[in-house]
């Protein structure tokens, strides 16, 4: 399992353990059996609202401020002009917890579960063994009102709670057929992702319903590899995509898809 050192902003991965875990994950992707019985999804996590209700009233005045203005509750009051302005402010440094967001139907193309794969190109140093590997991924995206959201990626070596990537997103729904997403801050494996590093335009992915993410992993100021992520909504039909561009674990995925199962929290 990959070991992470966490800071306020992101996770720093230990490169040797990351590499070993990724190679193991890729090997499992190539040998997994397509007829396996779907696993049960993990129990839902406690909501932020439940945690808040359990706290003593006396502590409410000293509670830490919200990390972002897009956190919402079902009973949120009508917004003032000041509140609306605060929600359109710059994305804060700390990545927003995905489970705190209430998806906005205006961003249905983006919101939901995704399945796909990633690859590293021109890997250097300890990462050279990633060359020519395809690594299966699960993904969740939630975009709230005003287009603010979070993207999370995890592979078949780690559970969702140890995602290899968490990124703040801003989606401009007025660009193109589905909108264009731009990264705020976050991390991909052992590298920072900064505001504007990612520009995700579905119309440039090469396939209808697909999103492609391109970035560079940099450690201590030195480029380690470029990475490319390819995702389609959970339940999408990949048959129209050239086989060379399809993810590993397609037989496993099709068992879930054909039986109408929801996306699990772990890959085999």
N, C-alpha and C positions, 0 to 999 in steps of 0.2 A: 504494500500500500504506500502511496505517496505521502511523505511527511511535509507538512507546511509550517512555516513560521509566520504567524499572523501579526499584522500591524493595524493601525487604524484605517489605512487606505486599502491594503490588499494583502495577499499571501505571497511569501517568498518560498519557492519550492527548493528542496535540496536536489541539485541537478542529477547526481548519480542515482538517487532513489527514483526520481521522476523518470529518468531514461529506462531503468529496469522495469518500472511499472508499465510504461508505455509499450515497451517491447513485449511484455507478457500479455498486455491487453490486445495488441495486434495479433499475436499468435493465437489467442483464444478466438478472435474474430474470424480467423481463417479456418478453424477446425470445429466451430460450434455446430451442433446438429439442429437442422431446421424443424424437427418434429417434437422438440421439447415442450413440456407442459408449461404454460404461462404461469409466472410467479405472481403471488398476490402483491398488490401495491402496499407500501408501508403506511402505517397509521398517520392520519393528518396531524400536523403540528399544532400546538396551542397558539391561538391568535394573540396579537399584541393587545387587543381589547380585553381579553380574559386576564392577562397579566396586570393590566392597569387597574381592573376592577378589584383585584386582590390586594392592592397596595393600600395602606392606611391613608385616610383623607388628609392627615396632617402632613404627609410627605408630598402632596400634590404641588405645593408652592415651590418646592426645591428640586422637583424632578428635572432630569436633563432635557434640554430642548430637542424637538424632533430633528433628525438629520436631513430631512427634506420636506419641502412644502407639499409634495404630492401624496403623502400618507393621508388616508381617509378613513372615516368610519361611516357606517350605514346611516347614522343619524346626524350627519354633518349639517350645520345650519347654512342658510343662504350666505353666499360669499360677499364680502364687502369689496370695494375697489382695491383696497390695500392688500387683502388676501389674494385676490386674483393676480396682482402685480408680483407678489412674493412667489407665486407658483411658477412664474415665467422667468425667475431669476436664474443665475448660473447654477448648474448642477454642483452640489457640494462634493468635497473630496471623498468622503466616505461613501462606498457603494451602498445603495438603498437595498434593504431586505426585500427580495422578490415577493415574499408572502404577505407583505404589508400593503401591497397595491391592489386596488380594485380595478379590473380591466374595463376600459371604455369601449362600448360597441363600435364607436367610430373608427377603431383600429383593429377590427376583427381579422384582417389579413395577417397581422403580426401576432395578436394575442393567441396563446395556446401552446400546445406541445409540438415539438419538431424532432425529426430523426434525420441523421445524415452521417457525415464523416469528415475527417480533416487529414491533411498531409503537410509535411515539411519539405521545403525545397532548399537546396544548397545548404544543408546543415553542416556546422563546423564543430570542431573539438569533440566534447563528450556526446554531442548530439548527432554525429555523423551516421550512426546506425539507424537513424530515422529515415534515411534516404530510401525512396520508393515504397514506403509503408503507407497503407490506408488504415485509418483508425476510426472505428465506429463511435458515434456520439449520440447522446440524447440532449435535448435542449428544451428550455421553457422561456417564453417571452411574455411579459405583461407590460402593457402600456396603459397608463391611466389618463385622466383628462389633461388637456393641454399638451398631449403627446409625450409626456415624460414616462420613462419605463426602465425596465431592467431585463437583460439577457443573461441566462446562465447555461453553461455547457458542462457536461460530465461524460466520462468514458466508461468502458466496461471493466476497469480496474478499481474504480472509486464510486462510492454512493453519491447521491445528489448533495448530501450534507458536506462533501469535500469537493465541490465543483472545481474543475480545472480553469474555469473562466467565469467571471462576473463583471458585467459592464453596465454602466448607466447609459441609457439611450434617450435621444430626442427624435421623434418622428415628425417630419413635415408632411402631413397628409395631402397637401395641395400640389405636391410634385409627383408627376407621373400617375399611373393607374392605381398604385397602392401606397404611394408615399415613399419618402427616402429617409432612412435612419442614419443618424450621426452619433458616434460614440461620445459619451462624457468620459469620466475616469473609471478605471477598474484595473483588472489584470488578466493576462492570458499566460497560464503556467507560471513561469518565473519572471515575466516581463510586465512592466507597467503598460497600460493602454491609456492614452491621454485624450483630452477633448479634441475631437476632430480627426483622430488617427484612423477611425473607421468611417467610411461612407458606404452604406449598404443600399444599393438601388436594385430592387427585384427585376427591373426591366433589363439590367445588364448581366443577369446571371446566366443567360443562355437557354433557360428552360422555364416554361410557364409554371408559376407557383413555387419556384425555388428562390432562395436567397444565398448569396455568396459573400463571404467575409475574407478580406485579405489584410494581412498585417505582418509585422516583423518582431521577432523575439530578440530583445537586446538585454544583455547582462553586463553590468559594470561598464556600460558604454560601448560594448563590443557586440556586433551583430552575430547571433548564433544561427538563425535560420529565418526564412520567410515561411509563413503558414497560410493555408487556404482552407476555408471551411465551407461545406456545401450542405444545405439543409432544405427539407421539404416538410410540410405539415404532417404530423402523425396521421396515418390513414391514407396518405396520398399514394397514388399508383406511380411507381418508378419505372414501369415497363417502357415508357416513351423515352427514357433517358438511356443513352448508350451504356452498354454493360460496363465499359471501362470507367464510367463516371458514377456508377451505382455504389452504394456503401457496402462494406462487409456485412455479414449477418442478414442478407436479404431473405434467406429461407426462414430464419427465425422471425423476422419482421412480417413476412407474408402470412405466417400462421396466426399471429396476433391480428393482423389487418383483416384477413378473411373471416375471422371469427368475431370481429367487432370488439376486441378487447381494448381497453384504454392503455395508454402508455405506462409501463411500469416505472418504478424509480431506479431500477438497475438493469443493465445489460447482462446477458449471460457471460 
